[in-house]
Each structure stands twice: as C-alpha cells, then as structure tokens.
Amino acid sequence: MLKKMNIFQRIFYAFCGEGKARKLRTSIFCILASMVFGGIILLLLGKNPIVAYKSLLQGAGILPKIKYPGRKNQLTDILNLLDYTTPMVFASLAVAVALKCGLFNICVSGTMIFTGILATTLVGYSNLDPFVARILVVIIGIVGGGLLGALIGWLKYRFNMNEVIVSIMLNYIINYIASFVINSRYADPISRESVEIGQNARLTLMNFEAMGLKMNISLLFPFAILVVFLIDFLMKRTKLGFELKSVGTSPLASKYAGMNVKRTMILSMVISGALAGLAGVAYYLGTYGSIQPRVLPALGFDAIAVALLGFITPIGCFFASILVMIFQCGTSYLSSRLGVLREIASLITSILLLFSACAVYFNQKADSYHNKFLMEDKSDE
C-alpha cells in the first residue's frame, strides 16, 4: 500500500495512519505542521525560527531566560503558565464533554462571564473568611454554569432548538447584561473594568512570597487535574459516560437500545456548563481579578480548537491546554527578544489553533488513504 503513495502521502500516513497511539501522532503532526508554517513566516520576516521558538519556550518558563527581574526566576514563570492554563483546562473539557454527546457548546465564553460576574458581585467584594469565600466562588462557578448548561439542554430537548444558535444568542445576552451591571455599579473609573476583587475571594495567590521570590500560585490547578481524571473516569467507567458516547455516535440507535436520549443530552450540557463555569471563576476571579465589559473572552473559543487537538479526551485536553498556553504565554518575550510585533508572535499561536481544528479532518483523510490504497491492493490481487 505504501508503495503507491508519494513522499508527502507517506509522511502524512506515518503520522496519522493506522496503528497504536494514532491520536497522539496526529496531534504531533498538527503541532509540527503549525511550527513549519510559523517558521516560514518568521523566515520571510528575516528572523531565525530556531531562536524564535527557543524564545517562545523561555517566555513560557519551559527554558530559562537570559536574565530575570527582581525576585523572579524560571519557577515563577512556570507557576504563571499553570495559572493561565487552569481556565483553559476547564474550558476545553467543557467543549469535549458536549462534543462527546454530539452537541456543540459554543456558550463557553458566555458561561465564563455569567459565573464570573455572579461570583464577583456575590462574593468578590465581601469580607468573608478566605477559605469560605473561595469555596463559595467554586460552588457558584459549578452551580451557575450547570444551570446555564441545563437551560441550553432543556431548550434543545423541549423545543428542538439548535444548541449552537441558542449558545450564540446567550453569549450576547449575558455579555450585555454583565456590561450593564459593571458600568452601572462596579466600574473602575481608571481602567473602566470592574473593580478588582478582594484577595480573600481570589483563586490565585498574587505575589505570594516564598524562598525570596514573588509568585502567582493558582489554587485551582490541582483541582483541575482532579477534574480531568474524574471526567476521564466518567467517560470510560460509568453508565452515564457510555450513554454520552453512544448518543453522540448515534441518537437513533441509542434510543432503540432503551436509552433516554433527551435526558442524556441535558445532563451532558449540565456537566459542560459546570466545567465552563469553573473556567469562568478561574479566569475572572483567579488569573485576572476583574472583568472587562463588552468583551467575550477569546479563551472560550480557543478551547474548541484545544479540545479537538486533544481529540476530545480529558487527558488529551489537559496536555493540549498546556501546549497552547505555552505558545500564548511566550509571545510577549518572543516579541521583545526578536523585535517583531506582538501580533506576528500571536499569529504563530493562531496557526497552531487552526491546525488543531483540522485534527479530525486529518484523521478522516488518513482513513480515506487507507481505504483507497487498500482497495487498490486487493484489486491488484
């Protein structure tokens, strides 16, 4: 079969073809392809791609920088990377759970704003004990996001409304309501964002002093790892997980087998919404501490490509989130080190996300190659 392929088809099939660890190889192919295209852009700008990618890793904390500012080192950069990664892990899991059930939750950004503004107004400006306040913030993220997901699932179940259209409309509705609340009561007169929340409710320890360093430590990152394994267990070891995957594969066959398809769809959106809600509180009450009005977080949309890069598996989403955030966190250092516009540096991340979104297509293409040349081999016999 390989003899009938040209050199490009052989390289592609070696990565994305049949065999063990196919999904991992396909993801690696997407990453390498995006880096090649990014390298071509850098060459056209007269920059060395090797130096550029090294700077990218240095900016994210994977490699040590040449010089650090006071009370900072590689450890503080890694902790910053984990802080930025935490909401992406939750958001990509939210997309993955819905996709497993054949639904497309594009309301991740809206859910993030919804739980962010809810937790900010209810707890963010309170004087509660830090332990109690942070627990309440997490609960608000789970419950608020779950209720919003339940609404989308119920509208799909009760009126057969397309979840994509419902999600898009909710994004706009939530965004404008949150903007009204911020601008009318909580706007900072200087930044025009919401007033920064108190440290007692913040899910990131900002400028935490230890070992002579100032660190930003995400309190939710260990919880994010736990959630990854819980969702993985749910999908692989429970009846609900089997039903989610079955409904996502064939709703008619699942209904014929006696499964409650409509209930399963609603439950999948509840879980997806709860995960998106956790992403919201990790993003707004963790990493940033305030909300910019009338701006949907791009992270909620990037999570779609991240979930596809991880082949909508929990473990895959976790590692894909880290990879994408390495690219995003390293762009500032890359821009300053090589003297290129930050937009050009961000373009490399966009190319990676573009190829990530094509991961499923690459798998299908590999299947078509396999079937085509296999049939030709049989006809020759």
KETI-401620 format. One record per residue: x, y, z of N, C-alpha, C in turn; residue in three letters. Coordinates in steps of 0.2 Angstrom, whole numbers, plus 5000, padded with zeros to 4 digits. Layout:
XYZXYZXYZALA...
//
This chain:
500449945000500050005000500450065000MET501050065004501450125005501850144998LEU501950084994502250094988501950144983LYS501250144983500850184979500750254981LYS501050274987500950344989501550384987MET501450444986502050484985502350504992ASN502950544992503350554998502950595003ILE502450645001502050685006501550635009PHE501250595005500750555007501050505012GLN501650475011501950435016502150465022ARG502350525022502550565028501850575032ILE501350595029500650605032500450545035PHE500450495031500150425034500550395039TYR501250415039501650385045501450415052ALA501150485051500950515057500250495059PHE499750505054499050505055498750435053CYS499150385051498850325048498650275054GLY498650215052498450165057498950145062GLU498750115067499250095072499150125079GLY499550105083499450125090499650195091LYS499350235096499450305098499350345091ALA498850325088498650365082498450435083ARG498050445088497850515090498450555092LYS498850525096499450565098499850585093LEU499950535088500350555082500050605078ARG499450605077499050655073499150725077THR499050725083499150795087499850815086SER500350775086501050795085501150825078ILE500850785073500850815066500550885065PHE499950895069499750965069500151015072CYS500550995077500951045080501551055076ILE501851005073502451015069502251055062LEU501651035060501451075054501351145055ALA501151165061501051235063501651265064SER502151235067502851265068503151275061MET503051225057503451235050503151305047VAL502451305047502151365044502351435047PHE502351425054502651485058503351505056GLY503751445055504451465054504551495047GLY504151475042504151505036503951585036ILE503451605040503351675041503851705045ILE504251675049504751715053505351715048LEU505451675044506051675039505851735034LEU505251745032505051795027505151865031LEU505151865037505251925041506051935043LEU506451885040507151895042507351875049GLY506951825052507051805059507251735059LYS507651715063507851645064507351605068ASN506951555064506451515068506651475074PRO507351455074507551415080507651465086ILE507951525085507951575090507251595092VAL506851595088506151625089505751575094ALA505851505092505451455096505851445103TYR506451455103506851455109506551515114LYS506551575111506251625115505551615117SER505151585113504451565115504451525121LEU504851475121504951425127505251465133LEU505651505132505951545138505451595141GLN505051625136504451665139503951635143GLY503851565141503351525145503651495151ALA504351495152504651465158504851395157GLY504851365151505051305150505851295149ILE506051355146506851355146507051425150LEU507651425153507751485157507951545153PRO507751605155507951665152508651685153LYS508851725149509551755150509551795156ILE509051835158509051875163508351885166LYS508251895173507651895176507651965180TYR507051995181506952045185506952025192PRO506952075197507052065204506552015207GLY506751965211506351915214505851875209ARG506151865203505851815198506351775196LYS506151715194506551665191506151615187ASN506451565184506151515180505551485184GLN505551475190505051445194504351495194LEU504451555195503951605194503651605187THR504051595182503751595175503351525174ASP503551475177503151415177502451415180ILE502551445186501951455190501451505187LEU501651555183501251595179500951555174ASN501351515170501051465165500451425167LEU500551395173500051355176499451395178LEU499551455180498951495182498551515176ASP498851525170498551545164498251485161TYR498551425162498251365159497651335163THR497551355169496951325173496351335170THR496151395168495451405165495451375158PRO495951365154495951335148495851265149MET496051225154495951155155495151145156VAL494851185160494151185162493751195155PHE493951245152493551265146493651215140ALA494151185139494251135134493851075136SER493851055143493450995145492751015144LEU492551075145491851095144491651075136ALA492051095132491951085125491951015123VAL492350975126492450905125491850865127ALA491650875133491050835136490450845131VAL490350905129489750925125489850885118ALA490450885115490550855109490550785109LEU490650755115490650685116489850655115LYS489450705117488750685116488450715110CYS488850735105488550765099488350835099GLY488450875104488250945105488850985104LEU488751045102489251095101489151155106PHE489451155112489351215117489851275115ASN489551315111489951375109489751435114ILE489451415120489251465125489851465131CYS490351435130490851435135491051505137VAL491251555132491351625134490851655138SER490251645136489651675139489551655146GLY489651585147489651555154490151575158THR490751585155491351615159491151685162MET490851725158490651795160490151795165ILE489651745164489051735169489251715176PHE489651665176489951645183490451695186THR490851725181491251775183490951835187GLY490451865183490051925186489651905192ILE489351845192488951815198489451805204LEU489951775203490451765209490751835211ALA490851875207491151945208490651985213THR490051985210489552035214489351995221THR489351935221489051895227489651885232LEU490251875230490751855235491351905234VAL491551925228492151955226492252015231GLY491752055233491852115236491652105244TYR491552045246491352035253492052035257SER491852025264492352025269492351955272ASN492151905268492151835271492851805272LEU492851755276493551725278493751695271ASP494451705269494651675263494551605261PRO494551565266494351495265493651485262PHE493151515266492451515265492351545258VAL492651605257492551645251492751605245ALA493251575245493551535239493151475238ARG492951445243492451385242491851405239ILE491551465241490951495238491051505231LEU491551535229491751555222491651495218VAL492051445220492051375216491351355215VAL490951355221490251325221489851365216ILE489851435216489551475211489751465204ILE490351445203490551435196490251365194GLY490251315198489951255196489151255195ILE488851285200488151285200487851335195VAL488151395194487951445189488051415182GLY488651385181488751365174488351305173GLY488251265178487751205177487051225175GLY486851275178486151295177486051325170LEU486551365168486551395161486651335156LEU487051285157487051225153486451195152GLY486051185158485451155159484951185154ALA484951255154484451295150484551275143LEU485251275141485351265134485151195132ILE485251145136485051075135484251065135GLY483951105140483251105140482851135134TRP483151185131482851215125482951165119LEU483551135119483651085114483151025115LYS483051005121482550945122481850965121TYR481651025124480951045124480751065117ARG481151115114480851145108481351125102PHE481751075103482251055097482651115094ASN482851165099483151225096483951205095MET484251235090484951215089485351245094ASN485751205097486151225103486651285101GLU486851285095487351325093487051395092VAL486451405090486151465089485951495096ILE485751445100485551465107486151495111VAL486751455110487351475113487551545111SER487551555104487751625102487351675105ILE486651675105486251725107486351735115MET486451685119486651685126487251725127LEU487751715123488351745123488251825123ASN487851845118487751915118487351945123TYR486851905125486351925131486751935137ILE487151885139487551885145488051945145ILE488351945139488951995139488652065140ASN488052085137487752155138487552165145TYR487252115148486952115155487552125159ILE488052085159488652095163488952165162ALA488952195156489252255155488852315158SER488152305158487752355161487852355169PHE487952295172488052285179488752325181VAL489252305177489852335178489852415178ILE489652435172489652505171489152545175ASN488652515178488252555182488452555190SER488852505192488952495199489652485201ARG490052445196490652415199491252435194TYR491152485190491652505185492252545189ALA492852535187493452565190493552635186ASP493552695189493552755184494152755180PRO494752725182495352725178495352675173ILE495352615175495352555170494752545166SER494152565168493552555165493352485165ARG493752445169493552375170493152375177GLU492952315179492652305186493152315191SER492952345197493452355202493752285204VAL494452285205494752225207494452195213GLU494352125213494052095219494552085224ILE494352075230494752065236495152005236GLY495752005239496151945239495851895243GLN495451905247495151845251494651805246ASN494451825241494051785236494451765230ALA495051785229495451775223495651705223ARG495651665218495851595217496551595215LEU496951645214497651645213497951685218THR498451655222498851695227499351745223LEU499151805223499551855219500151875223MET500751875220501351905223501551865230ASN501351805230501451765236502251755237PHE502451775243503251775245503451715248GLU503951685244504251625247504951615244ALA505351585248506051575245506351635242MET506151695244506451755242506151775235GLY505651745233505351755226504551785227LEU504351815222503651835222503251795217LYS502851755219502451705214501751715214MET501451695208500751695207500551625207ASN500251595212500051525213499351515212ILE499151475207498451455206498251405211SER497651425214497451375219496951325216LEU496751335210496351285206496651235202LEU497351245201497651205196497651135199PHE497851115205497751045207497051015207PRO496551065208495851045207495751025199PHE496051065195495951055188496150985186ALA496750965189497050895187496550845190ILE496250855196495750805199495150805194LEU494950855192494350855187494450825181VAL495050825178495250795172495250715173VAL495450695179495450625180494650595181PHE494350645185493550625186493250625179LEU493350665175492950665168493150605164ILE493850585165494050535161493750465164ASP493750465171493350405174492650405172PHE492350465172491650465170491550435163LEU491950455158491850435151492050365150MET492450335154492750265152492450215157LYS492150235163492050185168491350185170ARG490950235168490250245171489750235165THR489150215168488550205163488350275159LYS488450325163488250395160488750405155LEU489350395156489950405151489750365145GLY489550305145489450265140488850295136PHE488350315139487750345136487950405132GLU488350445135488550515132488850495125LEU489350445125489750425119489250395114LYS488750355117488350325112487850365109SER487550415113487150465110487450515105VAL488150525106488550565102488650535095GLY488750465096488850425090488250415086THR487650395089487050385085486450395090SER486150445090485550455094484950405093PRO484850385087484350345085484450275088LEU485050255087485250185089485250185097ALA485450235100485450245107484650235110SER484250275106483550275108483250205107LYS483450165102483250105101483450055106TYR484050065109484350025114484050035121ALA483550085121483250105128483550155132GLY483950195129484250255132483850315132MET483850355137483450415137483850475134ASN483850475127484250525124484250595126VAL483550615127483450685129483750705135LYS483650655140483950665147484750665147ARG485050625143485750625142486050685139THR485650715134485850775131485850835136MET485350835140485350885145485850875151ILE486050815153486550805158487250825155LEU487350815148487950825145488050905145SER487550945144487551015144487651045151MET487351005156487451025163488151015165VAL488450965163489150955165489650995161ILE489451005155489851055151489851125154SER489251145155489151215158489451225165GLY489451175169489851175176490551185175ALA490851145170491551155168491751225165LEU491251245161491351315159491351365164ALA490851355169490851395175491451405179GLY491751345180492451335183492951375179LEU492951375173493351415169493251485170ALA492651505171492551575172492751605178GLY492651565184492951595190493651585191VAL493951535187494751535187495051585183ALA494651615178494951665174494851735177TYR494251745179494051815181494251825189TYR494151775193494251785200494951745202LEU495351725197495951695198496551735194GLY496551725188497151755184497051825183THR496451855182496451925181496151965187TYR495651945190495451985196494952035194GLY494752045188494252095186493952075179SER493452105177493052095171493052155166ILE493252145160493252195155492552195152GLN492152245153491452245150491452245142PRO490952215140490852205132491352175128ARG491752125132492252085129492152015130VAL492051975125491951905127492651875127LEU492851835132493551805132493651755126PRO494251775123494451735117494551665120ALA494751655126494951585128494351535127LEU493751555128493151515127493151485120GLY493351525115493351505108493951465106PHE494551485109495151445108495051375111ASP494651365116494551305119494251255114ALA493951275109493651225104494251195101ILE494751235098495251205095495751165099ALA495751185106496151145111495851075112VAL495151075112494851015113494950965107ALA494950995101495050955095495750935095LEU496250975097496950955097497050895102LEU496650895107496650835112496250785110GLY495950785104495450735102494950715107PHE494650775110494050775114494150715120ILE494750705122494850665128495150705134THR494950695140495150735145495850735146PRO496250685146496950685146497250725140ILE497050715134497250755129497150825129GLY496550845132496350915133496850955138CYS497050915143497550945148498150955145PHE498450915141499150925138499050975132PHE498550975129498451025123498351095126ALA498051095132497951165135498651195137SER499051145140499751175142500151195136ILE500051155131500451175125500251235122LEU499551245121499351315118499551375123VAL499451365129499651415134500451435134MET500851385132501551395131501651445126ILE501251435120501351475114501051545116PHE500551545120500251615121500651655126GLN500851615131501251655137501951675134CYS502251635129502851655127502951705121GLY502351735119502351785114502651845115THR502551875122502751935124503551935124SER503851885126504551885127504851875120TYR504551835116504751825109504751885105LEU504151925106504151995103504652045105SER504852045111505352095113506052065112SER506152005112506851975111507051985103ARG506551965099506651965092506552035088LEU506152075092505952145089505452135084GLY504952085085504452085080503752105083VAL503252125080502652145083502352085086LEU502052105092501652055096501152015092ARG500852055087500352025083500651965079GLU501251975076501551925072501751865077ILE501951875083502051825088501451785089ALA500851825090500251795091499951755085SER500251775079500051735073500251665074LEU500851655077501051585077500551535081ILE500351565087499851535091499251525087THR498951565083498351565079498451505074SER499051505071499151445066499151375069ILE499451375076499351315079498651295081LEU498251345083497451335084497151315077LEU497351345072497051325065497151255064LEU497751235064497951165063497651115068PHE497551135074497251095079496451085077SER496151135075495451125072495451075067ALA495951065063495951025057496150955059CYS496250935066496450875068496050815066ALA495350825067494850775065494850765057VAL494950815053495050815046495650765044TYR496150785048496750745046496650665047PHE496350655053496150585054495750555048ASN495250595046494750565041495150555034GLN495650605033496050605027496450535027LYS496750525033497150465034496750395032ALA496050405035495650345034495450335026ASP495450395023495250385015495850365012SER496450385014497050355011497150275012TYR496950255018497050185020496550145016HIS495950175015495350135011495550135004ASN495750195001495850194994496450144992LYS497050154995497550114993497550034995PHE497150025000496949955002496549924997LEU496049954995495649934989496049924983MET496449964981496849954975497349894976GLU497549884982498049824983497649764982ASP496949764984496549704984496349684976LYS496249744973496049734966496649714962SER497249734964497849704960497949634961ASP497749604967497749534968497249494964GLU
//
